[in-house]
Amino acid sequence: MHGPASSGWLLVALCAATGAYCLLRMRSGVEEQRRAAGGEALMGFGMAAMAVPAAVFTPPSWAWSAYAAVFGAAGLHALWAARAGAHHLHHLVGAGAMVHMALAMAASPGHGHGHGASGTPLLTGILLLYFAGYVLVAGARLVPVAAVAGSAGAAAVGWGDRPELARACRLSMGIAMVAMLLSM
């Protein structure tokens, strides 16, 4: 990652916390929420691993190809799941962005976390616009839900089934993706 190590560590903390919450969401009684939470946990932990400052740990050269393969498989899974609902297309775009970043890291000299890696500027720009738009829309959708969450009916809902927390989880991953794409 470009910039000071503190911003890298903040991204690691944000993404790891988001991934951990998504693991908790996998205990939901609703199968679709469990399935989505699993993909989001993979994304959160993968983003956390990619955001570790290069001064602390530089992965071996084969690791970037492994990242690309894992997120390529996650993208194929999201494409398959998109048959059931268009909301899975966002997971496909996220997995594609992770593949793009992993391939850019693999192609960069020294394989450092973003140092010198730029990927395809046009694709990076398109992904950046997509995730910036996603963050704005997800943030706008979160505001009305947070105002309603204080009602008496929300107390009976478990942690894995709280829609405002799931949206906040997705919003935080979108913000982290914007930061990671900007640092390329």
Secondary structure as UniProt FT lines:
FT   HELIX           5..25
FT   TURN            26..27
FT   HELIX           31..51
FT   TURN            54..56
FT   HELIX           61..81
FT   TURN            82..84
FT   TURN            86..87
FT   HELIX           88..107
FT   HELIX           109..111
FT   TURN            115..116
FT   HELIX           121..148
FT   TURN            149..150
FT   HELIX           152..156
FT   HELIX           159..161
FT   HELIX           163..182
//
